[in-house]
Structures are given as C-alpha cells and as structure tokens.
C-alpha cells in the first residue's frame, strides 16, 4: 500500500496535487476539510458544530476529526492506499492515526510537505475565495489566522514523521505540473519494487 500524508499550510496546493496523485496512483482521498464542508452543507449536528471553528479559522477539536477518519478507514477496506489531505493537523491526531493504521496492519509510507511563501499563500487563498463557496477563503483576517494556526499547532506534526524518517519537503511554487513531478519523484524514493 502507498499511504501518503500531503502536508503544508492552507493554500499550499494540497487539494490540487491530491487530485493528480489520486489519478496516477489510484489512491483513496481522505480530506477532513472536504468531509467537514459536506457535513456543513447537509446541516448535520457535527457540521453545525464544526462550522463555528472553521468560520474563525480555528481547528476543529481532535476527537471530532479523528472520529471522521476512523469511519472513512473502515468504509474503504480494499484500496491501494490513502492520501491524507489536511489530516493530521496536531501531534495527537498523528499518534491516533498511527494507532488506527497499526490495528489494520498498515502504516504511513511518507509525509510530503509543500513549501510555499507566505504572500503566495494569501494570494492563492483570496483568489480561491472568489471562485468557490468557501467562506473561510474570503476574509484576509481568517486566512492569516489559519496560517498562524498552521505555524503554531500543525507545523510540529512534521517532527513526528521526521523522527520516523518519513518526512520530505517539496518546493510548492511554480507550475502545477512541475510541482506534481517533484512529488512523484519523492514518492519513487519510497516505493519498493
Ligand atoms: P482545509 O480544507 O483542510 O483547509 O480545512 C478547512 C478547515 O476545516 C480548517 O481551517 C479547520 O477549521 C478544519 N479542519 C480540517 N481538517 C482538520 C483537522 N485535521 N483538524 C482540525 N481541524 C480541521
């Protein structure tokens, strides 16, 4: 199995690159952001609760997102691998993910972190806010808070995978296809033949 954590700040291109990786490697996409937005759309109790955090650019509580991932892992048993997009965002989430995967006899293959300059992130997110229905992409203060939350709480998750020698950075500026090539090159290093 090929189980990838695609990492990086909001606006780094995780969603865009996930789509391309899924097409090439036939992976199952698990995006907590997408799942939460679907729950908000359907006005489920979980969605209504999560919206309070998302609208401020804060993290949704760990137990909520861990529960969502647990269900997704159970729902997708016969897959070639998973791509985790926007999860784990805290060290606790990373630890719980490892426990869940271990109990299924699988593990994370690697984490790839997309590195993008701050100004470019803000530009990309504001641009996306004009094209999509995402309320958290329309306001500069919320965008800045999401990047701050990433730097304060999420960036440390990299250390968790570094300690397992599963962490690689990938330059996330430039053309979408060029970035994708860099990701594929990095994956090759971890693929056993
Ligand atoms: P994303 O689409 O990944 O940028 O996620 C959008 C928002 O959903 C984030 O700003 C958080 O409020 C929430 N969210 C998504 N994934 C997580 C997670 N793993 N942990 C906590 N909150 C999350």
Boltz pocket constraint, residues with backbone or C-beta under 6 A from the ligand:
constraints:
  - pocket:
      binder: B
      contacts: [[A, 10], [A, 32], [A, 33], [A, 34], [A, 36], [A, 50], [A, 53], [A, 54], [A, 55], [A, 57], [A, 58], [A, 59], [A, 60], [A, 61], [A, 62], [A, 65], [A, 85], [A, 86], [A, 87], [A, 88], [A, 89], [A, 90], [A, 93], [A, 136], [A, 146]]
      max_distance: 6.0
